[in-house]
């Protein structure tokens, strides 16, 4: 027999701003002497590079 169902969900959900792709490598367009691209690594400002957002708490009586 299983225990009672928790009232709130504690699982993380995917960040709505970056859709889980939290870090991007952006090319600056230039190349060095060996031919390698210069890239910048940028994190999502909303989730700070984690790809997840805190779980939403459903309000009692709210519409789905």
Gaussian input, Z-matrix of N, CA and C with variables (Angstrom, degrees):
# hf/3-21g

backbone

0 1
 N
 C     1     B1
 C     2     B2     1     A1
 N     3     B3     2     A2     1     D1
 C     4     B4     3     A3     2     D2
 C     5     B5     4     A4     3     D3
 N     6     B6     5     A5     4     D4
 C     7     B7     6     A6     5     D5
 C     8     B8     7     A7     6     D6
 N     9     B9     8     A8     7     D7
 C    10    B10     9     A9     8     D8
 C    11    B11    10    A10     9     D9
 N    12    B12    11    A11    10    D10
 C    13    B13    12    A12    11    D11
 C    14    B14    13    A13    12    D12
 N    15    B15    14    A14    13    D13
 C    16    B16    15    A15    14    D14
 C    17    B17    16    A16    15    D15
 N    18    B18    17    A17    16    D16
 C    19    B19    18    A18    17    D17
 C    20    B20    19    A19    18    D18
 N    21    B21    20    A20    19    D19
 C    22    B22    21    A21    20    D20
 C    23    B23    22    A22    21    D21
 N    24    B24    23    A23    22    D22
 C    25    B25    24    A24    23    D23
 C    26    B26    25    A25    24    D24
 N    27    B27    26    A26    25    D25
 C    28    B28    27    A27    26    D26
 C    29    B29    28    A28    27    D27
 N    30    B30    29    A29    28    D28
 C    31    B31    30    A30    29    D29
 C    32    B32    31    A31    30    D30
 N    33    B33    32    A32    31    D31
 C    34    B34    33    A33    32    D32
 C    35    B35    34    A34    33    D33
 N    36    B36    35    A35    34    D34
 C    37    B37    36    A36    35    D35
 C    38    B38    37    A37    36    D36
 N    39    B39    38    A38    37    D37
 C    40    B40    39    A39    38    D38
 C    41    B41    40    A40    39    D39
 N    42    B42    41    A41    40    D40
 C    43    B43    42    A42    41    D41
 C    44    B44    43    A43    42    D42
 N    45    B45    44    A44    43    D43
 C    46    B46    45    A45    44    D44
 C    47    B47    46    A46    45    D45
 N    48    B48    47    A47    46    D46
 C    49    B49    48    A48    47    D47
 C    50    B50    49    A49    48    D48
 N    51    B51    50    A50    49    D49
 C    52    B52    51    A51    50    D50
 C    53    B53    52    A52    51    D51
 N    54    B54    53    A53    52    D52
 C    55    B55    54    A54    53    D53
 C    56    B56    55    A55    54    D54
 N    57    B57    56    A56    55    D55
 C    58    B58    57    A57    56    D56
 C    59    B59    58    A58    57    D57
 N    60    B60    59    A59    58    D58
 C    61    B61    60    A60    59    D59
 C    62    B62    61    A61    60    D60
 N    63    B63    62    A62    61    D61
 C    64    B64    63    A63    62    D62
 C    65    B65    64    A64    63    D63
 N    66    B66    65    A65    64    D64
 C    67    B67    66    A66    65    D65
 C    68    B68    67    A67    66    D66
 N    69    B69    68    A68    67    D67
 C    70    B70    69    A69    68    D68
 C    71    B71    70    A70    69    D69
 N    72    B72    71    A71    70    D70
 C    73    B73    72    A72    71    D71
 C    74    B74    73    A73    72    D72
 N    75    B75    74    A74    73    D73
 C    76    B76    75    A75    74    D74
 C    77    B77    76    A76    75    D75
 N    78    B78    77    A77    76    D76
 C    79    B79    78    A78    77    D77
 C    80    B80    79    A79    78    D78
 N    81    B81    80    A80    79    D79
 C    82    B82    81    A81    80    D80
 C    83    B83    82    A82    81    D81
 N    84    B84    83    A83    82    D82
 C    85    B85    84    A84    83    D83
 C    86    B86    85    A85    84    D84
 N    87    B87    86    A86    85    D85
 C    88    B88    87    A87    86    D86
 C    89    B89    88    A88    87    D87
 N    90    B90    89    A89    88    D88
 C    91    B91    90    A90    89    D89
 C    92    B92    91    A91    90    D90
 N    93    B93    92    A92    91    D91
 C    94    B94    93    A93    92    D92
 C    95    B95    94    A94    93    D93
 N    96    B96    95    A95    94    D94
 C    97    B97    96    A96    95    D95
 C    98    B98    97    A97    96    D96
 N    99    B99    98    A98    97    D97
 C   100   B100    99    A99    98    D98
 C   101   B101   100   A100    99    D99
 N   102   B102   101   A101   100   D100
 C   103   B103   102   A102   101   D101
 C   104   B104   103   A103   102   D102
 N   105   B105   104   A104   103   D103
 C   106   B106   105   A105   104   D104
 C   107   B107   106   A106   105   D105
 N   108   B108   107   A107   106   D106
 C   109   B109   108   A108   107   D107
 C   110   B110   109   A109   108   D108
 N   111   B111   110   A110   109   D109
 C   112   B112   111   A111   110   D110
 C   113   B113   112   A112   111   D111
 N   114   B114   113   A113   112   D112
 C   115   B115   114   A114   113   D113
 C   116   B116   115   A115   114   D114
 N   117   B117   116   A116   115   D115
 C   118   B118   117   A117   116   D116
 C   119   B119   118   A118   117   D117
 N   120   B120   119   A119   118   D118
 C   121   B121   120   A120   119   D119
 C   122   B122   121   A121   120   D120
 N   123   B123   122   A122   121   D121
 C   124   B124   123   A123   122   D122
 C   125   B125   124   A124   123   D123
 N   126   B126   125   A125   124   D124
 C   127   B127   126   A126   125   D125
 C   128   B128   127   A127   126   D126
 N   129   B129   128   A128   127   D127
 C   130   B130   129   A129   128   D128
 C   131   B131   130   A130   129   D129
 N   132   B132   131   A131   130   D130
 C   133   B133   132   A132   131   D131
 C   134   B134   133   A133   132   D132
 N   135   B135   134   A134   133   D133
 C   136   B136   135   A135   134   D134
 C   137   B137   136   A136   135   D135
 N   138   B138   137   A137   136   D136
 C   139   B139   138   A138   137   D137
 C   140   B140   139   A139   138   D138
 N   141   B141   140   A140   139   D139
 C   142   B142   141   A141   140   D140
 C   143   B143   142   A142   141   D141
 N   144   B144   143   A143   142   D142
 C   145   B145   144   A144   143   D143
 C   146   B146   145   A145   144   D144
 N   147   B147   146   A146   145   D145
 C   148   B148   147   A147   146   D146
 C   149   B149   148   A148   147   D147
 N   150   B150   149   A149   148   D148
 C   151   B151   150   A150   149   D149
 C   152   B152   151   A151   150   D150
 N   153   B153   152   A152   151   D151
 C   154   B154   153   A153   152   D152
 C   155   B155   154   A154   153   D153
 N   156   B156   155   A155   154   D154
 C   157   B157   156   A156   155   D155
 C   158   B158   157   A157   156   D156
 N   159   B159   158   A158   157   D157
 C   160   B160   159   A159   158   D158
 C   161   B161   160   A160   159   D159
 N   162   B162   161   A161   160   D160
 C   163   B163   162   A162   161   D161
 C   164   B164   163   A163   162   D162
 N   165   B165   164   A164   163   D163
 C   166   B166   165   A165   164   D164
 C   167   B167   166   A166   165   D165
 N   168   B168   167   A167   166   D166
 C   169   B169   168   A168   167   D167
 C   170   B170   169   A169   168   D168
 N   171   B171   170   A170   169   D169
 C   172   B172   171   A171   170   D170
 C   173   B173   172   A172   171   D171
 N   174   B174   173   A173   172   D172
 C   175   B175   174   A174   173   D173
 C   176   B176   175   A175   174   D174
 N   177   B177   176   A176   175   D175
 C   178   B178   177   A177   176   D176
 C   179   B179   178   A178   177   D177
 N   180   B180   179   A179   178   D178
 C   181   B181   180   A180   179   D179
 C   182   B182   181   A181   180   D180
 N   183   B183   182   A182   181   D181
 C   184   B184   183   A183   182   D182
 C   185   B185   184   A184   183   D183
 N   186   B186   185   A185   184   D184
 C   187   B187   186   A186   185   D185
 C   188   B188   187   A187   186   D186
 N   189   B189   188   A188   187   D187
 C   190   B190   189   A189   188   D188
 C   191   B191   190   A190   189   D189

   B1=1.4534
   B2=1.5333
   B3=1.2927
   B4=1.4638
   B5=1.5153
   B6=1.3257
   B7=1.4587
   B8=1.5139
   B9=1.3171
   B10=1.4634
   B11=1.5328
   B12=1.3034
   B13=1.4565
   B14=1.5224
   B15=1.3388
   B16=1.4682
   B17=1.5267
   B18=1.3095
   B19=1.4666
   B20=1.5245
   B21=1.3303
   B22=1.4602
   B23=1.5175
   B24=1.3072
   B25=1.4538
   B26=1.5203
   B27=1.3096
   B28=1.4562
   B29=1.5208
   B30=1.3345
   B31=1.4591
   B32=1.5196
   B33=1.3085
   B34=1.4602
   B35=1.5174
   B36=1.3087
   B37=1.4535
   B38=1.5293
   B39=1.3023
   B40=1.4569
   B41=1.5201
   B42=1.3169
   B43=1.4671
   B44=1.5291
   B45=1.3295
   B46=1.4633
   B47=1.5323
   B48=1.3165
   B49=1.4613
   B50=1.5263
   B51=1.3341
   B52=1.4708
   B53=1.5243
   B54=1.3178
   B55=1.4660
   B56=1.5224
   B57=1.3211
   B58=1.4566
   B59=1.5167
   B60=1.3387
   B61=1.4623
   B62=1.5236
   B63=1.3251
   B64=1.4573
   B65=1.5172
   B66=1.3223
   B67=1.4568
   B68=1.5210
   B69=1.3195
   B70=1.4640
   B71=1.5181
   B72=1.3293
   B73=1.4629
   B74=1.5183
   B75=1.3153
   B76=1.4559
   B77=1.5184
   B78=1.3170
   B79=1.4591
   B80=1.5181
   B81=1.3356
   B82=1.4634
   B83=1.5269
   B84=1.3220
   B85=1.4589
   B86=1.5164
   B87=1.3165
   B88=1.4581
   B89=1.5173
   B90=1.3191
   B91=1.4598
   B92=1.5235
   B93=1.3421
   B94=1.4596
   B95=1.5279
   B96=1.3376
   B97=1.4632
   B98=1.5254
   B99=1.3189
   B100=1.4674
   B101=1.5329
   B102=1.2993
   B103=1.4573
   B104=1.5098
   B105=1.3308
   B106=1.4668
   B107=1.5229
   B108=1.3314
   B109=1.4656
   B110=1.5211
   B111=1.3035
   B112=1.4643
   B113=1.5250
   B114=1.3236
   B115=1.4648
   B116=1.5238
   B117=1.3055
   B118=1.4593
   B119=1.5183
   B120=1.3156
   B121=1.4485
   B122=1.5252
   B123=1.3328
   B124=1.4620
   B125=1.5244
   B126=1.3444
   B127=1.4630
   B128=1.5190
   B129=1.3170
   B130=1.4652
   B131=1.5286
   B132=1.3293
   B133=1.4594
   B134=1.5336
   B135=1.3174
   B136=1.4626
   B137=1.5259
   B138=1.3498
   B139=1.4734
   B140=1.5279
   B141=1.3221
   B142=1.4695
   B143=1.5267
   B144=1.3306
   B145=1.4535
   B146=1.5045
   B147=1.3275
   B148=1.4613
   B149=1.5230
   B150=1.3365
   B151=1.4560
   B152=1.5126
   B153=1.3262
   B154=1.4596
   B155=1.5225
   B156=1.3014
   B157=1.4619
   B158=1.5188
   B159=1.3177
   B160=1.4681
   B161=1.5253
   B162=1.3111
   B163=1.4650
   B164=1.5166
   B165=1.3076
   B166=1.4563
   B167=1.5171
   B168=1.2804
   B169=1.4655
   B170=1.5154
   B171=1.3117
   B172=1.4535
   B173=1.5111
   B174=1.3246
   B175=1.4636
   B176=1.5151
   B177=1.2912
   B178=1.4359
   B179=1.5213
   B180=1.3201
   B181=1.4532
   B182=1.5120
   B183=1.3324
   B184=1.4617
   B185=1.5148
   B186=1.3096
   B187=1.4715
   B188=1.5144
   B189=1.3179
   B190=1.4719
   B191=1.4844
   A1=108.00
   A2=116.06
   A3=120.48
   A4=110.63
   A5=114.22
   A6=120.40
   A7=111.82
   A8=116.90
   A9=120.79
   A10=111.12
   A11=115.92
   A12=122.29
   A13=109.00
   A14=117.72
   A15=118.71
   A16=111.26
   A17=116.15
   A18=121.54
   A19=111.76
   A20=118.54
   A21=121.49
   A22=109.78
   A23=115.26
   A24=120.78
   A25=108.02
   A26=116.28
   A27=119.90
   A28=112.47
   A29=117.58
   A30=119.67
   A31=109.94
   A32=115.70
   A33=120.65
   A34=109.30
   A35=116.85
   A36=120.95
   A37=109.00
   A38=116.81
   A39=121.92
   A40=109.27
   A41=115.79
   A42=121.83
   A43=109.54
   A44=118.69
   A45=120.60
   A46=113.47
   A47=117.90
   A48=119.99
   A49=113.03
   A50=116.86
   A51=119.49
   A52=112.69
   A53=118.50
   A54=124.28
   A55=112.91
   A56=117.06
   A57=121.42
   A58=114.33
   A59=117.84
   A60=121.63
   A61=107.04
   A62=115.80
   A63=121.91
   A64=114.46
   A65=118.29
   A66=121.04
   A67=109.29
   A68=116.36
   A69=121.26
   A70=109.51
   A71=116.04
   A72=121.65
   A73=107.07
   A74=116.48
   A75=122.27
   A76=108.78
   A77=115.78
   A78=120.79
   A79=109.60
   A80=116.05
   A81=120.28
   A82=110.91
   A83=117.29
   A84=121.07
   A85=114.23
   A86=117.83
   A87=119.99
   A88=112.17
   A89=115.62
   A90=121.99
   A91=108.80
   A92=115.25
   A93=119.06
   A94=109.59
   A95=117.07
   A96=121.52
   A97=113.00
   A98=116.95
   A99=121.11
   A100=112.68
   A101=117.70
   A102=121.67
   A103=115.06
   A104=117.50
   A105=120.35
   A106=110.64
   A107=115.64
   A108=120.60
   A109=110.73
   A110=116.26
   A111=121.56
   A112=106.55
   A113=117.22
   A114=121.03
   A115=110.83
   A116=114.70
   A117=122.99
   A118=107.47
   A119=118.14
   A120=122.31
   A121=108.01
   A122=115.68
   A123=121.14
   A124=109.05
   A125=116.44
   A126=122.41
   A127=110.35
   A128=115.97
   A129=122.12
   A130=108.63
   A131=118.27
   A132=119.84
   A133=113.39
   A134=118.08
   A135=120.23
   A136=112.21
   A137=116.80
   A138=119.33
   A139=112.18
   A140=117.20
   A141=123.34
   A142=112.74
   A143=116.30
   A144=121.30
   A145=116.32
   A146=119.07
   A147=119.99
   A148=112.27
   A149=118.31
   A150=121.87
   A151=114.21
   A152=116.65
   A153=120.00
   A154=110.17
   A155=114.95
   A156=122.02
   A157=107.22
   A158=118.90
   A159=120.19
   A160=110.93
   A161=115.59
   A162=120.49
   A163=109.27
   A164=115.54
   A165=120.27
   A166=109.27
   A167=115.24
   A168=119.68
   A169=107.47
   A170=116.05
   A171=120.85
   A172=109.75
   A173=114.62
   A174=119.15
   A175=109.20
   A176=115.56
   A177=120.70
   A178=109.46
   A179=116.94
   A180=121.47
   A181=113.95
   A182=118.88
   A183=120.96
   A184=110.16
   A185=115.71
   A186=120.37
   A187=109.94
   A188=115.78
   A189=121.20
   A190=111.91
   D1=137.45
   D2=-179.22
   D3=-91.26
   D4=159.63
   D5=-179.76
   D6=-79.71
   D7=-177.07
   D8=-179.34
   D9=-68.20
   D10=150.76
   D11=178.47
   D12=-77.11
   D13=132.76
   D14=178.94
   D15=-65.11
   D16=149.02
   D17=-176.65
   D18=-74.21
   D19=-29.08
   D20=-179.32
   D21=-124.27
   D22=153.44
   D23=177.21
   D24=-91.86
   D25=136.86
   D26=-179.21
   D27=-111.59
   D28=6.20
   D29=-179.52
   D30=-78.90
   D31=146.50
   D32=178.58
   D33=-79.55
   D34=151.37
   D35=178.04
   D36=-115.87
   D37=164.70
   D38=-178.57
   D39=-68.74
   D40=138.59
   D41=179.50
   D42=-61.44
   D43=127.00
   D44=-179.24
   D45=-72.68
   D46=-17.85
   D47=-178.58
   D48=-81.56
   D49=-36.09
   D50=-176.66
   D51=-116.49
   D52=-0.97
   D53=-179.43
   D54=56.09
   D55=30.91
   D56=176.75
   D57=91.08
   D58=-10.38
   D59=176.77
   D60=-94.16
   D61=81.47
   D62=-166.71
   D63=-78.93
   D64=-23.14
   D65=-177.93
   D66=-124.05
   D67=134.55
   D68=179.60
   D69=-126.63
   D70=143.76
   D71=174.03
   D72=-101.68
   D73=118.63
   D74=-176.08
   D75=-109.75
   D76=127.38
   D77=179.63
   D78=-80.91
   D79=136.02
   D80=177.40
   D81=-87.86
   D82=-5.41
   D83=176.21
   D84=95.52
   D85=-19.20
   D86=-178.21
   D87=-93.92
   D88=160.21
   D89=176.56
   D90=-126.17
   D91=152.24
   D92=177.53
   D93=-89.05
   D94=-173.11
   D95=-176.67
   D96=-63.73
   D97=-25.73
   D98=-179.69
   D99=-90.91
   D100=-3.79
   D101=178.25
   D102=93.95
   D103=6.50
   D104=179.15
   D105=-80.00
   D106=141.91
   D107=177.63
   D108=-74.06
   D109=142.61
   D110=171.92
   D111=-84.24
   D112=122.73
   D113=-179.62
   D114=-126.88
   D115=152.35
   D116=174.90
   D117=-114.53
   D118=135.60
   D119=175.61
   D120=-98.32
   D121=122.70
   D122=-174.89
   D123=-124.24
   D124=133.43
   D125=177.69
   D126=-96.28
   D127=152.88
   D128=175.95
   D129=-62.48
   D130=128.94
   D131=-178.87
   D132=-71.21
   D133=-21.54
   D134=-178.01
   D135=-78.82
   D136=-42.74
   D137=-176.14
   D138=-108.75
   D139=1.29
   D140=177.66
   D141=58.85
   D142=35.71
   D143=175.08
   D144=84.49
   D145=10.27
   D146=179.59
   D147=-90.90
   D148=-27.42
   D149=-179.26
   D150=84.48
   D151=-1.47
   D152=179.93
   D153=-125.78
   D154=157.78
   D155=176.13
   D156=-123.19
   D157=155.79
   D158=178.34
   D159=-59.04
   D160=147.67
   D161=178.86
   D162=-64.20
   D163=143.25
   D164=178.36
   D165=-81.85
   D166=143.62
   D167=175.71
   D168=-97.41
   D169=122.30
   D170=178.11
   D171=-73.93
   D172=132.72
   D173=177.07
   D174=-83.76
   D175=141.70
   D176=-179.49
   D177=-67.13
   D178=130.46
   D179=178.93
   D180=83.65
   D181=3.23
   D182=-179.65
   D183=-80.02
   D184=151.37
   D185=177.64
   D186=-75.19
   D187=150.52
   D188=179.77
   D189=-87.43

